[in-house]
Amino acid sequence: SLCPLVCKWTYSPEKGWDDSFWKVIGLEDLVADKYEKIGNQVLSPGASVGNGLTPEAAKDLGLAEGTAVAASLIDAHAGGLGVIGADVKGYNLPCENQPVTSRLAVICGTSSCHMGISDAPIFVPGVWGPYYSAMVPGFWLNEGGQSATGKLIDHVVRGHVAFPELQAKAAASAQNIYAYLNSHLDLIKKSLPVGFLTVDLHVWPDFHGNRSPLADLTLKGMVVGLTLYQGLDELALIYLATIQAIALGTRHILETLQSAGHHISTLFLCGGLSKNPLFVQMHADITGKPVVLSKEVESVLVGAAILGACASGDFASVQAAMERMGKIGKIVQPDHRDKRFYDKKYEVFLKLAEHQREYKAIMQGV
């Protein structure tokens, strides 16, 4: 498939492999016989592979022999394909009368990927790509990312001393721990919006290095504003601050994409974290963009189905299939009344990275 070859294997859609690269790194044997060892037939995502399922595969899967098989996508890219092309007519979204390039797909699970497409190649500092036809055929892809998002939230919550209390109370109320934390935040917020609870608590979320837009694997996580209190309230607050930090990281990636030439007006979220209403609302409030959630929660599977529908001939193009098969489920609008607060939070957020680098420079002098 063209997608992994372009994104991970240095393949150029226009020129193919660069023989000199493989020779320099000591893998010149791969070049022999026109790259026979690693495969030399490259197909675009959604193209039909061979004659479909072989008799053996059809028998093992319980499907019909010859059932169409599509050239694949990387999982996150399939998720992006499953949401980014949905028909938005009648939803009063800013992207309704704009090209599909005005949309950013955010696939958020254990880690997160930010998929932006463009008609022409855009080189964005600290963001992977541009890759031609790596997700949507005919478009260039830029791929930002956060190395740990769902994993970070789990790490912060499960490592807190109040986690056993959280588990017990969530079980007693027949809720999962994150639904319980969200409801607990509503209890302690008083008259202020929930987000304002972290006015004195700030997190830099790169506990596993920064993938985008700083591209610095040496960066570490930071928490500023801790106290001696260790109860359930404090666990809820650090949980909230961590979610906000992830959303602030998305804003950082978004602003970097836009500074380089992307024009993005709407976010399309999918993946496990998109099931958390607080996570989604924070992304809307902090970026100032409406967030679209897919009707089908498992958007990666929708993307795979789109490819299959193209391979079977049900659609003439991937673009036609993703517009028909991607369905909008819910739209979450930003609360612009909180803009000033999150602008200040973002200012602190950027300072955290700046200060960490200053500390590192000081200690390098030892």
C-alpha positions, -999 to +999 in steps of 0.1 A: +000+000+000+012+035-009+003+048+026+028+030+048+055+032+021+052+069+018+047+077+055+072+052+070+095+038+043+108+069+024+090+059-008+081+087-033+049+084-052+065+103-081+100+088-082+096+055-063+125+043-041+158+061-038+184+035-045+213+055-030+196+057+004+194+019+008+230+016-003+243+042+021+227+024+051+240-010+041+207-025+027+217-025-010+204-061-012+169-047-011+175-028-044+182-060-063+155-073-087+136-040-085+129-044-048+115-078-051+124-086-015+101-059+000+075-058-028+075-037-060+038-035-068+025-004-051-012+003-049-031+034-038-054+029-008-088+015-020-074-001-051-084-037-056-057-063-048-053-092-072-085-112-078-099-108-043-099-135-017-082-168-026-102-200-021-081-207+011-086-173+026-123-173+017-128-207+035-109-195+066-129-163+068-163-177+059-166-153+029-171-158-008-141-165-030-132-134-050-145-110-025-128-077-031-097-069-010-086-033-008-051-018-005-049-007+031-042+024+052-023+027+085-049+025+114-049+063+123-051+072+086-081+050+082-097+068+111-090+101+094-105+089+062-136+077+081-144+112+095-128+139+074-150+136+043-185+134+059-213+154+043-217+185+065-246+202+047-272+216+070-252+215+102-242+252+102-205+244+104-178+268+092-165+241+069-198+237+051-189+260+023-152+254+024-130+227+008-122+195+027-088+210+033-104+232+060-109+201+083-085+186+107-090+149+117-078+141+153-075+104+160-071+103+198-065+071+217-034+059+235-016+085+215-031+111+191-026+119+154-036+152+138-043+148+101-045+178+078-047+177+040-039+202+013-040+206-024-003+215-026+026+203-004+030+224+028+061+219+048+053+224+085+082+226+111+079+197+136+051+180+117+055+149+095+050+151+058+038+164+034+030+129+020+012+127-014-020+105-015-011+089+018-047+093+032-070+109+007-059+103-029-049+134-047-042+154-015-011+160+005-011+149+041+006+166+071+006+145+103+011+160+137+009+139+168+011+136+206+031+106+218+010+099+249-026+111+254-050+084+266-019+067+281-010+099+299-045+103+314-044+067+327-009+072+341-019+103+360-052+090+373-042+054+382-009+066+398-027+090+422-030+080+459-068+086+457-073+061+429-086+033+451-112+056+465-121+067+429-125+030+419-148+022+448-170+052+444-172+047+406-182+011+411-208+020+437-224+044+413-222+020+383-200+044+363-166+041+347-139+061+365-138+088+339-175+094+339-173+096+377-145+121+376-164+143+352-195+143+375-172+150+405-158+180+388-193+193+382-199+189+420-168+210+430-169+237+404-193+259+423-205+288+402-175+288+378-171+269+345-154+235+351-123+246+332-116+274+356-108+250+384-072+248+371-064+285+373-034+276+396-027+241+382-008+237+349+005+206+331+030+202+302+019+168+288+051+155+272+058+127+296+069+106+266+086+134+246+072+159+221+064+146+186+047+178+173+053+206+168+086+209+187+098+174+176+119+171+208+120+136+223+140+150+253+112+171+267+096+158+299+063+162+316+057+190+340+031+198+367+030+232+384+007+240+413+007+209+435-003+211+472-001+186+501-037+176+496-042+141+481-079+135+481-104+128+454-109+165+446-072+168+439-073+137+417-101+152+397-082+185+393-050+169+380-072+148+357-088+180+343-055+198+340-040+169+321-069+169+296-066+206+292-028+202+286-035+177+258-061+201+242-035+229+245-011+207+227-036+202+199-039+240+198-001+243+195-001+218+166-031+236+150-015+270+152+017+256+137-002+241+108-020+273+102+012+294+104+027+272+076-003+277+053-032+254+063-066+270+068-085+249+093-119+258+106-133+225+120-120+196+140-132+160+134-124+138+164-125+100+166-109+073+187-114+062+223-109+096+239-136+111+217-161+091+239-152+114+268-174+145+268-150+165+289-121+157+266-142+168+235-155+200+252-120+210+262-107+206+227-136+228+214-131+255+241-093+256+239-090+256+201-120+278+196-132+254+168-163+233+166-157+196+171-175+170+149-180+135+162-188+106+139-221+088+141-202+055+140-178+055+170-153+032+154-142+055+127-111+034+118-135+006+108-155+032+087-122+041+069-115+005+062-150+000+049-146+030+026-115+013+011-134-019+007-164-002-010-139+014-035-122-019-042-156-036-048-166-010-073-195+004-053-179+039-055-159+054-083-135+072-059-124+073-023-137+109-021-172+098-032-172+069-007-160+090+023-187+116+017-215+090+015-202+067+042-189+091+068-218+103+090-220+131+115-233+121+150-228+151+172-213+186+171-197+202+201-194+240+199-168+260+218-179+282+247-164+315+235-172+331+269-142+312+283-118+324+255-098+348+277-092+321+303-079+296+278-058+322+260-040+328+294-037+290+300-021+287+266+003+315+274+014+296+305+015+263+285+041+277+261+061+292+289+064+257+305+082+244+275+104+275+273+113+273+310+121+235+307+146+242+280+161+270+301+165+246+330+181+220+308+206+246+295+215+256+330+221+220+341+242+213+310+267+237+324+274+215+354 
